[in-house]
Each structure stands twice: as C-alpha cells, then as structure tokens.
C-alpha cells in the first residue's frame, strides 16, 4: 500500500501561525520535502521536529517529484512544505500533486496560513468573489494578455509582488485599471512591521516614486464598479448604429424580436426605444 502526500501549510511570517495537526504530521512522516531546507530548518527547530528533509523546488520539481513518488509508492508518508503559506499556491507543489494523482497516490491538504486569504480579509475589499493572479508573468506579451483579460473584471483581484518590481507593477495596474481604482497594499503580513495601506493606484504610484518599497507585498485591487461596467458596455456600441446593432444579431441567427431584445440590453434601453429607431431608419 502506498504512503500519503501531506500538503502542510506553514507560517507566512509569524512562526506561531502553525496548526497542531501540521506539527504532529511533520514529526510523524518519513520525509519532509521543502522548497528551501535552510529556511525550513528554522521552523523545524522551533517545534523540535527532527524529520529528515529534502529539497523540492521549481527547478527540480519534475525529476524530484518522480523520486518522491517512488518513495510514496514504497509506503513512505511524505510532507510537502513551501517557504511560507500553503503548498501549490504560486508554488511547484502543484506539480507534485499531479504526479501523485497519475500514480494513484493519496494526497491530503492540512489547511493553514495563506497570504491570499489573509490579505483579502484585511483589505476591506469585497471578499464575496475574487480572482487570485499571483505574480504577473515576466514575459511582456503574456503579462499584457493577463492584464487585458482583467481590465473589466468585476471581482476583487489579488496579486503578489516583490519590492524591486513594485513600482513597475503599479504603473501597469494604472494603465489597466486607472489611477482612481481602489487598492490595498498589504506588506509583511503577520510580521512585526505588517502594514495595510488602503489607497488608490495613483496615490500608491506617487508614494512609491518617493519611497523605497520594502518587504513582500500582496496587492488587492477593487473590481470594476457596476457604473463603470455599464459605461464600458455602452461605449462599446458607440461606433455602431442601432440598425447595425440589430442586424449584427440577426446575422448570428436570432430572429428580429430577439435581436432587438439583445441590442436593447447591450445599450441599456428599452426594446421600444430600439423599435422606434428602426422605424425612423425605415422611414
């Protein structure tokens, strides 16, 4: 019978933020796969954990994942930990999980700290619906595609960012969402110098033009408001007359009545208004 892979959430800053279950699991498994064994050793020493460790990170995820899978198939239980937070969230742990499922190896997750959720709860932004994007792609074309896809996003959007890239990222967010969009800059979460700065993207840009970014950031950006979304939708049809708009839907296979209803919905007007415009065009 194969062993089990345990995804163990570890503190994102304050070493006290760890569950009893994670501590006990880390003591009981045969091996701990850690993103950075030097960093993780501090945590293990704090809780008097002496389980052997091995490195597992983005540069060896595939090859090392196969090695770990063979140990699991042989009956060993293994705990997977990241430098901070929950494995597989912006972390190569997701590769290990896929490998385990391919081999039919049991996987379970021991919940705990997560910078995404911590920042969201502290931001004051809507938490009912949100989008987690992690770090923006380094490659310009891919980064542009991601930001373009988020431009009209109504849900709260969450990013991770390192201090040396913060200024450039704020510029990109301003280009995408505008200077007036709300943002919460959550810095050094759970640590001694934790700070939550609720402001606008424009104000944040201006502040960091004069101040040096320090620490790791989680950026929580408010979604597009209903009013903004309505304005965007209306602007999309400015280049098209009402008859052209109705004709567009008819070409897609809708009958006249349905095409009028759809055009009215797009423009935020009544179907009667659409009908009147069509009559004018006909006359």
C-alpha positions in Angstrom: 0.0 0.0 0.0 1.4 3.4 -0.9 2.0 6.2 1.5 0.3 9.6 1.6 1.5 13.0 0.5 0.6 15.6 3.1 0.4 19.2 1.9 1.3 21.1 5.1 0.6 24.9 5.3 3.4 26.7 7.1 3.5 30.3 8.6 3.8 33.2 6.2 5.8 35.3 8.7 4.9 34.7 12.3 6.2 31.2 13.3 3.3 30.9 15.8 0.9 30.5 13.0 1.0 26.8 12.6 -1.6 24.2 13.5 -1.1 21.3 15.9 -2.0 18.9 13.2 0.8 20.2 10.9 3.4 20.0 13.7 2.3 16.4 14.5 2.4 15.4 10.9 5.8 16.8 10.3 7.0 14.8 13.2 5.4 11.5 12.0 6.2 11.4 8.3 9.3 9.7 6.9 10.4 12.7 4.9 9.8 16.4 4.5 10.1 17.9 1.0 10.9 21.6 1.5 11.3 24.4 -1.0 14.3 25.7 0.9 15.7 23.4 3.5 17.7 26.2 5.1 14.7 28.3 5.6 12.5 25.4 6.8 15.1 24.3 9.3 14.3 27.4 11.4 10.7 26.3 11.6 11.5 22.7 12.4 14.0 23.7 15.2 11.3 26.0 16.7 9.0 23.0 17.1 11.7 20.4 17.9 11.0 18.4 14.7 13.8 16.1 13.6 12.4 14.5 10.5 14.8 14.3 7.5 14.4 16.9 4.8 15.0 17.0 1.1 14.8 19.9 -1.3 11.9 20.3 -3.7 11.6 23.5 -5.7 10.7 24.8 -9.1 14.0 23.9 -10.7 13.8 20.2 -9.8 10.0 19.7 -9.5 9.6 17.2 -12.2 12.6 15.0 -11.6 12.5 15.2 -7.8 8.7 14.6 -8.0 9.3 11.3 -9.6 11.8 10.3 -7.0 9.4 11.3 -4.2 6.6 9.4 -6.0 8.6 6.2 -5.8 9.2 6.6 -2.1 5.4 7.1 -1.6 4.7 4.0 -3.7 7.0 2.1 -1.4 4.9 3.0 1.5 6.6 6.1 2.9 4.5 9.1 4.0 5.9 12.5 2.9 5.1 16.0 3.9 5.4 18.8 1.4 6.0 22.3 2.6 6.7 25.6 0.9 8.8 28.5 2.3 5.7 30.2 3.5 1.9 29.5 3.2 0.1 26.7 1.5 1.8 24.4 -0.9 0.7 24.5 -4.6 -0.3 28.2 -4.3 2.2 30.0 -6.5 4.4 27.1 -5.7 5.7 23.9 -7.5 3.7 21.8 -5.1 1.1 21.6 -7.8 3.4 19.5 -10.0 3.9 17.0 -7.1 0.2 16.7 -6.6 -0.4 16.0 -10.3 2.4 13.3 -10.3 0.7 11.7 -7.2 -2.6 11.5 -8.9 -1.0 10.0 -12.0 0.3 7.1 -9.8 -2.9 6.9 -7.7 -1.1 8.1 -4.6 -3.3 9.6 -1.9 -2.9 13.3 -1.3 -4.4 15.3 1.6 -4.1 19.0 2.5 -3.6 20.3 6.0 -5.0 23.8 5.9 -3.4 26.8 7.5 -1.8 30.2 6.6 -2.3 31.7 3.1 -1.2 35.2 2.1 -4.0 35.4 -0.4 -6.8 35.0 2.2 -5.0 36.9 4.9 -4.6 40.0 2.6 -8.2 39.7 1.3 -9.6 39.7 4.8 -7.5 42.7 5.8 -8.1 44.7 2.6 -11.7 45.9 3.3 -12.5 45.0 -0.4 -15.4 42.7 -1.4 -14.5 39.2 -0.4 -17.6 37.5 -1.9 -16.0 37.0 -5.2 -12.3 37.3 -6.0 -9.6 36.4 -8.6 -6.1 35.3 -7.5 -3.5 36.0 -10.1 -0.3 35.5 -8.1 2.8 37.1 -9.6 2.4 38.7 -13.0 4.2 36.9 -15.8 7.7 38.2 -16.6 7.3 37.9 -20.3 5.8 41.1 -21.7 3.4 39.5 -24.2 1.9 37.1 -21.6 1.8 39.8 -19.0 -0.1 42.1 -21.4 -2.6 39.3 -22.1 -3.2 38.7 -18.5 -3.8 42.4 -17.7 -6.0 42.9 -20.7 -8.2 40.0 -19.6 -8.6 41.7 -16.2 -9.4 45.2 -17.4 -13.2 44.8 -17.0 -13.1 42.3 -14.1 -15.9 43.0 -11.6 -14.4 40.7 -8.9 -11.6 41.7 -6.4 -8.2 40.9 -8.0 -5.2 39.8 -5.9 -1.6 39.9 -6.9 1.7 39.0 -5.3 4.7 41.3 -5.8 8.3 41.6 -4.7 9.6 45.0 -3.6 12.1 45.5 -6.5 9.2 45.2 -9.0 6.5 47.0 -7.2 6.9 50.4 -8.9 6.7 48.9 -12.4 3.7 46.8 -11.4 1.8 49.8 -10.0 2.4 51.6 -13.4 1.0 48.6 -15.2 -2.0 48.4 -12.9 -2.6 52.1 -13.5 -2.6 51.6 -17.3 -5.0 48.7 -16.9 -7.4 49.8 -14.2 -6.8 53.6 -14.0 -5.3 55.8 -11.2 -8.6 56.0 -9.3 -9.2 52.3 -8.7 -9.0 51.3 -5.1 -6.1 49.2 -3.9 -4.8 47.8 -0.6 -1.1 47.2 -0.4 -0.6 44.5 2.3 3.0 44.4 3.3 4.9 41.9 5.5 1.8 40.1 6.6 1.8 38.6 10.1 5.3 40.0 10.8 6.4 42.8 13.2 6.1 45.5 10.6 2.9 44.4 8.9 1.1 47.3 7.2 -2.1 47.7 5.2 -2.3 50.8 3.1 -5.7 51.4 1.6 -5.5 54.0 -1.1 -5.9 54.4 -4.9 -3.5 53.0 -7.5 -2.5 56.6 -8.5 -1.8 57.6 -4.9 0.3 54.4 -4.4 2.3 55.1 -7.5 3.1 58.7 -6.4 4.0 57.5 -2.9 6.5 54.9 -4.1 8.1 57.4 -6.5 9.5 59.0 -3.4 9.6 56.0 -1.0 11.6 52.7 -1.3 9.4 49.6 -1.4 10.3 47.2 1.4 9.2 43.7 2.2 6.9 41.3 0.3 3.6 42.7 -1.0 0.1 41.4 -1.6 -1.9 43.8 -3.8 -5.7 43.7 -3.5 -7.4 45.7 -6.3 -11.1 46.5 -6.2 -13.2 45.2 -9.1 -14.8 47.5 -11.7 -18.0 49.0 -10.3 -21.4 48.4 -11.8 -21.5 52.0 -13.0 -18.1 51.7 -14.7 -19.1 48.4 -16.3 -22.3 50.0 -17.7 -20.3 52.8 -19.1 -17.8 50.4 -20.7 -20.7 48.4 -22.3 -22.4 51.5 -23.6 -19.1 52.8 -25.1 -18.6 49.5 -26.9 -21.6 50.2 -29.2 -20.9 53.9 -29.9 -19.4 53.1 -33.2 -22.4 51.2 -34.3 -25.9 52.5 -35.2 -29.0 50.8 -33.7 -30.0 49.2 -37.1 -26.4 47.9 -37.5 -26.6 46.5 -33.9 -29.8 44.7 -34.5 -28.5 43.4 -37.9 -25.4 42.0 -36.2 -27.6 39.7 -34.0 -29.8 38.8 -36.9 -26.7 37.6 -38.8 -25.8 35.4 -35.8 -29.1 33.6 -36.3 -31.5 35.5 -34.0 -35.0 36.5 -35.2 -35.8 40.2 -35.3 -37.6 40.2 -31.9 -34.7 38.5 -30.1 -32.1 40.7 -31.9 -34.0 43.8 -30.7 -34.1 42.5 -27.2 -30.3 41.8 -27.2 -29.5 45.2 -28.7 -31.7 46.9 -26.1 -29.9 45.0 -23.3 -26.5 46.0 -24.6 -27.4 49.6 -24.8 -29.3 49.8 -21.5 -32.5 51.0 -23.2 -36.0 49.5 -23.7 -36.9 47.4 -26.7 -39.5 50.1 -27.6 -36.6 52.5 -28.0 -34.9 50.1 -30.4 -38.2 49.7 -32.3 -38.6 53.4 -32.6 -35.1 53.8 -34.0 -35.7 51.1 -36.6 -39.0 52.8 -37.7 -37.1 56.0 -38.2 -34.5 54.3 -40.3 -37.2 52.6 -42.4 -39.0 55.9 -43.0 
